[in-house]
Amino acid sequence: MEVERVETGIPGLDELLNGGIPERNVVLVSGESGAGKTTFCSQFLWKGLEEGQNCMFVSFEEPPSQIREEARLFGWDFDKHYDKITIDGKDPFDEGDEELFWFRDELEKRNVNRLALDSTSILSLYHRDPYEIRKAIYQIIKVIKEAGVTAIITAESPEGSSQLTRHNVVQYSVDGIIALYFEDVGEKGYRSLQVRKMRRSEISTETVPFEITGEGIKAGESIV
C-alpha cells in the first residue's frame, strides 16, 4: 500500500525521506539552541500554505509577532495567508495543566493539516517532576495523533551531548526523528542533519550538510 507523503519544503531533505514525511506522522526535530529548529517549523508550514493547507504554529517560547517577523526574513509572509494559518504563543507558566492542551479543539475546528509545536523543552522548566514531564509530553503527542495532523515538534538537545533531548522521552513517542547538528570546525561552524528514524518509510540515514540561507534551510546536494 502506497504511503501518502507530505513534503517538508526543505530542498534536499525530502530526497532523504523518500518523498516526504508520511501523512499523519508526528516528527521530532531536535538540536542545540540556535540549530535552526524554529526556522524548520516555519518552512514546513510555509510549504503547506503554498499548497492551500490549513496550518497551525504553537509556540511555548516566542510570541506570534516574533515568529511572523523572523519568517518574513526568509520571504514567508504568513499574513498573506491569514485565513489559513493560526499562530499562537502560550506561556505554560500562566496556564493550568489542562490549558496546555487548548489547541486540541483548534485542530478540529480549523481542520488543520500541518502543525508545528516549538518547543517541548520548556515543559522541563514548567514541571519539576520527571514523571510530570513525561506525562505532559505524552498527552501532547496523544492530542496531535488523535487529530490526525502531520506535525513537527521540537526539543532542545544538551550542548556537547549525544542525547537528542534533555528529558529523553519525546524520541520514544514520535514516529520520526530529524536531528540538527552544529559543530565548530576551526573558525567556522558546520551544520549537518540526519534522519534518525521515520515510520512507514525507507529512508537514508546519511548525515548531510545543511545551510540556513536567505531562502530558508537547504540540505545535501541542494546546497550551491
Backbone as CSV, one residue per row, in Angstrom:
resi,resn,N_x,N_y,N_z,CA_x,CA_y,CA_z,C_x,C_y,C_z
1,MET,0.848,-1.198,0.000,0.000,0.000,0.000,0.879,1.241,0.000
2,GLU,0.609,2.135,-0.938,1.426,3.347,-1.059,1.141,4.303,0.087
3,VAL,2.213,4.876,0.638,2.100,5.807,1.754,1.979,7.230,1.228
4,GLU,0.920,7.935,1.650,0.772,9.344,1.289,1.809,10.157,2.050
5,ARG,2.514,11.055,1.359,3.600,11.799,1.983,3.363,13.306,1.916
6,VAL,3.955,13.989,2.880,3.849,15.437,2.994,5.238,16.020,2.796
7,GLU,5.416,16.827,1.752,6.725,17.429,1.501,7.033,18.461,2.582
8,THR,8.291,18.465,3.019,8.690,19.401,4.072,8.901,20.818,3.543
9,GLY,9.182,20.942,2.239,9.516,22.249,1.685,10.981,22.593,1.853
10,ILE,11.767,21.652,2.378,13.199,21.876,2.586,13.975,21.147,1.491
11,PRO,14.571,21.877,0.552,15.314,21.248,-0.540,16.392,20.304,-0.019
12,GLY,16.423,19.096,-0.551,17.425,18.114,-0.157,16.960,17.166,0.932
13,LEU,15.998,17.599,1.757,15.528,16.737,2.845,14.510,15.714,2.356
14,ASP,13.593,16.139,1.499,12.568,15.206,1.039,13.173,14.024,0.282
15,GLU,14.324,14.247,-0.355,15.006,13.138,-1.030,15.458,12.084,-0.014
16,LEU,15.903,12.527,1.148,16.307,11.593,2.204,15.106,10.846,2.771
17,LEU,13.928,11.473,2.665,12.705,10.912,3.237,11.878,10.135,2.221
18,ASN,12.480,9.868,1.053,11.765,9.121,0.015,10.494,9.848,-0.424
19,GLY,10.581,11.183,-0.429,9.464,11.976,-0.936,8.807,12.875,0.092
20,GLY,9.071,12.654,1.366,8.476,13.492,2.397,8.097,12.697,3.634
21,ILE,7.505,13.390,4.590,7.059,12.769,5.832,5.744,12.038,5.581
22,PRO,5.606,10.800,6.032,4.318,10.114,5.884,3.194,10.918,6.527
23,GLU,2.073,10.993,5.835,0.933,11.762,6.334,0.518,11.275,7.723
24,ARG,0.206,12.223,8.591,-0.241,11.985,9.967,0.880,11.525,10.897
25,ASN,2.124,11.549,10.443,3.247,11.267,11.340,3.511,12.458,12.257
26,VAL,3.985,12.179,13.462,4.468,13.210,14.388,5.986,13.065,14.442
27,VAL,6.694,14.120,14.030,8.147,14.049,13.868,8.836,15.016,14.816
28,LEU,9.835,14.501,15.507,10.661,15.319,16.386,11.823,15.916,15.603
29,VAL,12.025,17.227,15.737,13.214,17.895,15.223,14.003,18.363,16.437
30,SER,15.193,17.786,16.640,15.992,18.116,17.810,17.273,18.829,17.398
31,GLY,17.819,19.591,18.322,19.068,20.291,18.046,19.388,21.256,19.162
32,GLU,20.642,21.672,19.215,21.057,22.638,20.223,20.393,23.992,19.964
33,SER,20.486,24.868,20.948,19.956,26.218,20.788,20.616,26.886,19.586
34,GLY,19.799,27.462,18.698,20.320,28.129,17.509,20.567,27.210,16.340
35,ALA,20.159,25.946,16.442,20.421,24.987,15.359,19.532,25.211,14.144
36,GLY,18.399,25.884,14.321,17.501,26.135,13.193,16.153,25.467,13.336
37,LYS,15.780,25.075,14.547,14.531,24.339,14.758,13.295,25.183,14.430
38,THR,13.291,26.446,14.880,12.134,27.296,14.611,12.020,27.614,13.126
39,THR,13.154,27.836,12.475,13.153,28.055,11.024,12.601,26.830,10.306
40,PHE,12.982,25.657,10.748,12.480,24.406,10.176,10.948,24.377,10.272
41,CYS,10.412,24.724,11.453,8.959,24.733,11.646,8.267,25.686,10.679
42,SER,8.787,26.906,10.576,8.167,27.909,9.705,8.222,27.483,8.247
43,GLN,9.337,26.900,7.834,9.485,26.468,6.441,8.517,25.327,6.128
44,PHE,8.342,24.427,7.072,7.405,23.316,6.924,5.972,23.823,6.756
45,LEU,5.606,24.813,7.559,4.247,25.359,7.459,4.075,26.192,6.194
46,TRP,5.109,26.926,5.804,5.006,27.733,4.587,4.736,26.857,3.371
47,LYS,5.373,25.702,3.313,5.123,24.766,2.223,3.651,24.348,2.206
48,GLY,3.092,24.111,3.379,1.679,23.760,3.458,0.775,24.882,2.992
49,LEU,1.097,26.114,3.378,0.295,27.262,2.957,0.327,27.420,1.444
50,GLU,1.492,27.194,0.853,1.606,27.285,-0.610,0.729,26.251,-1.302
51,GLU,0.441,25.161,-0.610,-0.408,24.105,-1.178,-1.864,24.250,-0.758
52,GLY,-2.194,25.366,-0.101,-3.578,25.639,0.282,-4.042,24.900,1.518
53,GLN,-3.108,24.416,2.343,-3.467,23.656,3.533,-3.662,24.570,4.736
54,ASN,-4.419,24.085,5.702,-4.606,24.795,6.965,-3.460,24.434,7.904
55,CYS,-2.860,25.454,8.489,-1.659,25.243,9.307,-1.795,25.930,10.666
56,MET,-1.036,25.405,11.630,-1.050,25.973,12.973,0.348,25.922,13.568
57,PHE,0.779,27.037,14.160,2.076,27.130,14.828,1.801,27.416,16.305
58,VAL,2.196,26.495,17.154,2.063,26.670,18.601,3.452,26.872,19.177
59,SER,3.671,28.012,19.827,4.981,28.297,20.397,4.861,28.500,21.903
60,PHE,5.698,27.783,22.644,5.783,27.969,24.080,6.884,28.951,24.445
61,GLU,7.624,29.449,23.444,8.802,30.249,23.745,8.788,31.642,23.122
62,GLU,8.209,31.796,21.920,8.256,33.078,21.235,6.849,33.601,20.981
63,PRO,6.636,34.914,21.070,5.324,35.482,20.760,5.046,35.400,19.261
64,PRO,3.766,35.357,18.869,3.409,35.276,17.453,4.042,36.357,16.591
65,SER,4.161,37.576,17.113,4.732,38.665,16.321,6.183,38.370,15.950
66,GLN,6.934,37.763,16.862,8.337,37.437,16.580,8.444,36.317,15.556
67,ILE,7.556,35.341,15.641,7.553,34.246,14.669,7.271,34.785,13.276
68,ARG,6.284,35.679,13.167,5.958,36.275,11.869,7.128,37.094,11.332
69,GLU,7.741,37.879,12.206,8.850,38.742,11.791,10.032,37.917,11.293
70,GLU,10.382,36.863,12.019,11.504,36.020,11.612,11.202,35.288,10.310
71,ALA,9.956,34.872,10.129,9.583,34.191,8.889,9.710,35.126,7.686
72,ARG,9.351,36.392,7.874,9.433,37.355,6.763,10.869,37.558,6.290
73,LEU,11.850,37.324,7.152,13.244,37.450,6.746,13.598,36.471,5.638
74,PHE,12.845,35.372,5.571,13.085,34.368,4.526,12.100,34.505,3.360
75,GLY,11.266,35.541,3.418,10.295,35.743,2.344,8.981,35.022,2.568
76,TRP,8.726,34.566,3.798,7.490,33.845,4.108,6.558,34.789,4.864
77,ASP,5.635,35.387,4.157,4.715,36.347,4.767,3.444,35.616,5.182
78,PHE,3.409,35.188,6.430,2.258,34.442,6.925,0.974,35.270,6.887
79,ASP,1.113,36.606,6.964,-0.075,37.458,6.981,-0.861,37.369,5.670
80,LYS,-0.193,36.997,4.593,-0.887,36.841,3.301,-1.834,35.646,3.328
81,HIS,-1.624,34.754,4.277,-2.456,33.550,4.387,-3.174,33.537,5.740
82,TYR,-3.622,34.722,6.159,-4.209,34.869,7.500,-5.385,33.922,7.728
83,ASP,-6.098,33.564,6.640,-7.267,32.699,6.789,-6.896,31.218,6.829
84,LYS,-5.602,30.924,6.604,-5.157,29.532,6.549,-4.214,29.154,7.685
85,ILE,-3.752,30.131,8.440,-2.773,29.819,9.482,-3.152,30.453,10.824
86,THR,-2.942,29.686,11.870,-3.101,30.164,13.237,-1.731,30.115,13.908
87,ILE,-1.293,31.253,14.458,-0.027,31.296,15.193,-0.354,31.697,16.617
88,ASP,-0.074,30.811,17.543,-0.462,31.040,18.932,0.729,30.856,19.853
89,GLY,1.031,31.871,20.628,2.100,31.775,21.613,1.501,31.614,22.995
90,LYS,1.958,30.611,23.726,1.432,30.352,25.060,2.573,30.265,26.067
91,ASP,2.359,30.858,27.222,3.305,30.738,28.319,2.778,29.663,29.266
92,PRO,3.412,28.496,29.302,2.885,27.414,30.145,2.898,27.742,31.628
93,PHE,3.686,28.724,32.025,3.717,29.102,33.439,2.440,29.833,33.843
94,ASP,1.696,30.332,32.843,0.452,31.044,33.137,-0.774,30.171,32.934
95,GLU,-0.554,28.906,32.599,-1.666,28.024,32.278,-1.721,26.843,33.236
96,GLY,-2.905,26.330,33.482,-3.044,25.083,34.213,-2.721,23.912,33.300
97,ASP,-2.589,22.729,33.878,-2.218,21.551,33.093,-3.149,21.337,31.906
98,GLU,-4.454,21.405,32.150,-5.397,21.134,31.069,-5.310,22.206,29.996
99,GLU,-5.009,23.439,30.392,-4.935,24.525,29.427,-3.775,24.375,28.454
100,LEU,-2.780,23.564,28.828,-1.666,23.338,27.913,-2.136,22.683,26.626
101,PHE,-3.304,22.058,26.674,-3.781,21.310,25.514,-5.001,21.986,24.886
102,TRP,-5.054,23.327,25.033,-6.154,24.092,24.468,-6.241,23.910,22.960
103,PHE,-5.118,23.603,22.321,-5.111,23.551,20.860,-5.831,22.315,20.330
104,ARG,-6.238,21.398,21.212,-6.980,20.213,20.783,-8.221,20.616,19.980
105,ASP,-9.020,21.552,20.516,-10.239,21.988,19.838,-9.927,22.779,18.578
106,GLU,-8.841,23.562,18.606,-8.467,24.364,17.446,-8.103,23.486,16.252
107,LEU,-7.415,22.382,16.510,-7.020,21.486,15.423,-8.237,20.973,14.669
108,GLU,-9.279,20.639,15.422,-10.503,20.115,14.797,-11.324,21.224,14.167
109,LYS,-11.475,22.322,14.895,-12.320,23.418,14.412,-11.793,24.012,13.115
110,ARG,-10.474,24.136,13.009,-9.873,24.741,11.826,-9.443,23.705,10.781
111,ASN,-9.739,22.432,11.067,-9.398,21.365,10.123,-7.924,21.456,9.714
112,VAL,-7.043,21.498,10.717,-5.613,21.703,10.495,-4.983,20.494,9.823
113,ASN,-4.160,20.766,8.795,-3.411,19.721,8.091,-1.989,19.584,8.617
114,ARG,-1.366,20.739,8.919,0.017,20.752,9.397,0.111,21.527,10.698
115,LEU,0.867,20.953,11.641,1.081,21.591,12.931,2.570,21.655,13.232
116,ALA,3.027,22.779,13.781,4.379,22.892,14.316,4.260,23.311,15.775
117,LEU,4.953,22.593,16.656,4.931,22.917,18.078,6.363,23.105,18.559
118,ASP,6.660,24.305,19.057,8.025,24.697,19.388,8.020,25.415,20.750
119,SER,8.518,24.843,21.815,9.294,23.635,21.900,8.842,22.865,23.142
120,THR,8.984,21.550,23.112,8.616,20.737,24.274,9.608,20.907,25.418
121,SER,10.781,21.435,25.139,11.819,21.535,26.176,11.403,22.415,27.346
122,ILE,10.572,23.410,27.083,10.188,24.324,28.166,9.352,23.622,29.227
123,LEU,8.777,22.463,28.885,7.989,21.723,29.862,8.844,21.225,31.016
124,SER,10.151,21.067,30.748,11.043,20.629,31.820,11.275,21.752,32.831
125,LEU,10.949,22.987,32.460,11.012,24.112,33.394,9.680,24.275,34.115
126,TYR,8.613,23.961,33.404,7.272,24.090,33.971,7.009,23.001,35.009
127,HIS,7.499,21.777,34.732,7.337,20.660,35.657,8.684,20.299,36.275
128,ARG,8.736,20.113,37.571,9.973,19.691,38.227,10.110,18.172,38.257
129,ASP,8.982,17.491,38.384,8.978,16.041,38.490,9.149,15.417,37.106
130,PRO,10.177,14.568,36.892,10.370,13.920,35.585,9.129,13.161,35.115
131,TYR,8.383,12.589,36.055,7.158,11.877,35.680,6.152,12.833,35.055
132,GLU,6.005,14.031,35.627,5.062,15.012,35.093,5.490,15.505,33.715
133,ILE,6.807,15.608,33.500,7.306,15.996,32.179,6.917,14.945,31.147
134,ARG,7.184,13.687,31.470,6.840,12.596,30.550,5.338,12.548,30.289
135,LYS,4.565,12.762,31.335,3.106,12.740,31.204,2.613,13.848,30.276
136,ALA,3.156,15.065,30.460,2.728,16.202,29.638,3.078,15.982,28.170
137,ILE,4.290,15.488,27.916,4.708,15.238,26.538,3.854,14.146,25.906
138,TYR,3.595,13.090,26.654,2.751,12.009,26.155,1.362,12.534,25.794
139,GLN,0.798,13.387,26.649,-0.537,13.927,26.394,-0.558,14.821,25.157
140,ILE,0.500,15.620,24.986,0.578,16.479,23.802,0.592,15.634,22.530
141,ILE,1.431,14.611,22.515,1.533,13.760,21.331,0.223,13.010,21.092
142,LYS,-0.438,12.587,22.156,-1.727,11.905,22.022,-2.760,12.809,21.375
143,VAL,-2.813,14.071,21.806,-3.744,15.044,21.225,-3.482,15.202,19.729
144,ILE,-2.204,15.321,19.366,-1.842,15.507,17.958,-2.249,14.294,17.132
145,LYS,-1.963,13.100,17.643,-2.265,11.877,16.901,-3.771,11.675,16.738
146,GLU,-4.515,11.982,17.770,-5.969,11.839,17.689,-6.562,12.792,16.653
147,ALA,-5.904,13.943,16.451,-6.371,14.915,15.461,-6.022,14.499,14.038
148,GLY,-5.056,13.584,13.889,-4.697,13.092,12.562,-3.963,14.095,11.697
149,VAL,-3.237,15.021,12.319,-2.485,16.005,11.545,-1.045,15.528,11.363
150,THR,-0.360,16.107,10.391,1.067,15.871,10.219,1.792,16.957,11.002
151,ALA,2.669,16.543,11.918,3.198,17.518,12.882,4.705,17.442,13.037
152,ILE,5.287,18.622,13.269,6.680,18.765,13.679,6.668,19.289,15.103
153,ILE,7.348,18.593,16.012,7.531,19.122,17.355,9.036,19.207,17.605
154,THR,9.452,20.215,18.331,10.884,20.415,18.530,11.271,20.176,19.985
155,ALA,12.555,19.899,20.171,13.123,19.758,21.509,14.591,20.144,21.439
156,GLU,15.067,20.765,22.497,16.468,21.180,22.542,17.336,20.044,23.055
157,SER,18.453,19.814,22.370,19.410,18.809,22.830,20.509,19.508,23.635
158,PRO,21.024,18.853,24.677,22.063,19.471,25.508,23.340,19.696,24.715
159,GLU,23.977,20.844,24.901,25.222,21.144,24.202,26.312,20.146,24.561
160,GLY,27.004,19.678,23.523,28.116,18.765,23.731,27.722,17.374,24.174
161,SER,26.435,17.034,24.020,25.964,15.720,24.450,25.433,14.942,23.257
162,SER,25.441,13.618,23.359,24.881,12.779,22.305,23.377,12.591,22.479
163,GLN,22.815,13.122,23.583,21.384,13.000,23.819,20.609,13.832,22.802
164,LEU,19.484,13.286,22.341,18.639,14.008,21.400,17.819,15.087,22.093
165,THR,17.418,14.832,23.338,16.619,15.793,24.093,17.103,15.830,25.535
166,ARG,16.665,16.852,26.251,17.077,16.989,27.645,16.363,15.997,28.553
167,HIS,15.151,15.575,28.152,14.352,14.750,29.041,14.211,13.309,28.574
168,ASN,14.815,12.969,27.438,14.881,11.579,26.981,13.537,10.852,27.019
169,VAL,12.496,11.513,26.494,11.203,10.833,26.438,10.521,11.047,25.093
170,VAL,10.690,12.237,24.504,9.982,12.546,23.254,10.333,11.546,22.167
171,GLN,11.625,11.199,22.052,12.062,10.362,20.937,11.425,8.979,20.923
172,TYR,10.918,8.552,22.069,10.307,7.227,22.131,8.816,7.262,21.816
173,SER,8.251,8.451,21.675,6.812,8.592,21.465,6.450,9.049,20.063
174,VAL,7.440,9.492,19.295,7.169,10.058,17.976,7.378,9.026,16.869
175,ASP,6.900,9.381,15.664,7.037,8.490,14.512,8.360,8.672,13.794
176,GLY,8.955,9.836,13.938,10.196,10.117,13.229,11.078,11.073,14.006
177,ILE,12.367,11.059,13.690,13.323,11.960,14.332,14.261,12.537,13.276
178,ILE,14.376,13.853,13.251,15.354,14.536,12.417,16.252,15.340,13.355
179,ALA,17.525,15.010,13.371,18.471,15.657,14.280,19.270,16.718,13.529
180,LEU,19.332,17.917,14.103,20.129,19.010,13.552,21.377,19.161,14.402
181,TYR,22.537,19.202,13.738,23.807,19.285,14.462,24.546,20.562,14.078
182,PHE,25.319,21.085,15.036,26.190,22.227,14.763,27.537,21.950,15.416
183,GLU,28.578,22.049,14.616,29.923,21.734,15.105,30.887,22.843,14.709
184,ASP,31.695,23.277,15.660,32.728,24.272,15.370,33.923,23.581,14.728
185,VAL,34.273,24.032,13.530,35.442,23.486,12.835,36.375,24.657,12.553
186,GLY,37.436,24.776,13.357,38.321,25.920,13.212,37.583,27.198,13.555
187,GLU,37.592,28.152,12.644,36.916,29.422,12.874,35.499,29.421,12.301
188,LYS,35.089,28.310,11.715,33.780,28.250,11.077,32.903,27.208,11.749
189,GLY,31.598,27.406,11.610,30.646,26.427,12.121,30.166,25.537,10.983
190,TYR,29.906,24.299,11.301,29.469,23.329,10.296,28.132,22.746,10.733
191,ARG,27.125,22.879,9.889,25.789,22.353,10.171,25.554,21.061,9.406
192,SER,24.894,20.116,10.051,24.521,18.879,9.376,23.225,18.355,9.972
193,LEU,22.560,17.473,9.236,21.328,16.866,9.736,21.301,15.391,9.399
194,GLN,20.516,14.665,10.159,20.364,13.234,9.949,18.932,12.822,10.271
195,VAL,18.332,12.042,9.389,17.034,11.439,9.674,17.308,10.173,10.481
196,ARG,17.000,10.208,11.762,17.349,9.100,12.648,16.346,7.948,12.550
197,LYS,15.069,8.290,12.330,14.063,7.250,12.115,12.845,7.876,11.471
198,MET,12.043,7.072,10.783,10.794,7.535,10.187,9.924,6.313,9.912
199,ARG,8.870,6.171,10.689,7.983,5.029,10.500,7.310,5.075,9.139
200,ARG,7.029,3.905,8.608,6.381,3.722,7.307,7.221,4.304,6.173
201,SER,8.539,4.222,6.314,9.411,4.823,5.304,10.703,4.041,5.120
202,GLU,11.150,4.016,3.873,12.526,3.648,3.583,13.290,4.957,3.462
203,ILE,14.236,5.175,4.363,14.910,6.466,4.425,16.417,6.309,4.300
204,SER,17.055,7.418,3.998,18.508,7.477,4.064,18.894,8.064,5.415
205,THR,19.709,7.336,6.179,20.171,7.841,7.473,21.525,8.536,7.351
206,GLU,21.888,8.850,6.114,23.156,9.549,5.875,23.125,10.922,6.540
207,THR,24.237,11.305,7.161,24.373,12.651,7.711,24.823,13.574,6.589
208,VAL,24.032,14.629,6.333,24.334,15.528,5.219,24.465,16.951,5.738
209,PRO,25.237,17.781,5.051,25.344,19.194,5.465,24.055,19.944,5.171
210,PHE,23.807,20.983,5.947,22.714,21.889,5.606,23.129,23.315,5.936
211,GLU,22.470,24.246,5.271,22.737,25.660,5.489,21.432,26.404,5.695
212,ILE,21.490,27.486,6.459,20.348,28.384,6.583,20.638,29.594,5.710
213,THR,19.954,29.675,4.592,20.188,30.722,3.602,19.095,31.785,3.710
214,GLY,19.171,32.774,2.823,18.139,33.802,2.787,16.794,33.277,2.350
215,GLU,16.767,32.038,1.828,15.515,31.414,1.396,15.109,30.276,2.319
216,GLY,15.817,30.151,3.430,15.487,29.086,4.368,16.552,27.999,4.391
217,ILE,16.177,26.832,4.911,17.107,25.720,5.048,17.246,24.984,3.713
218,LYS,18.485,24.656,3.378,18.774,23.807,2.231,19.718,22.712,2.708
219,ALA,19.511,21.497,2.230,20.287,20.361,2.719,20.890,19.549,1.575
220,GLY,21.980,18.869,1.890,22.580,17.918,0.950,22.968,18.539,-0.366
221,GLU,22.599,17.866,-1.441,23.021,18.277,-2.784,22.362,19.557,-3.257
222,SER,21.328,20.022,-2.521,20.645,21.263,-2.933,21.474,22.498,-2.596
223,ILE,22.498,22.328,-1.753,23.357,23.461,-1.393,24.257,23.808,-2.576
224,VAL,24.212,25.058,-2.991,25.034,25.505,-4.116,26.293,26.181,-3.592
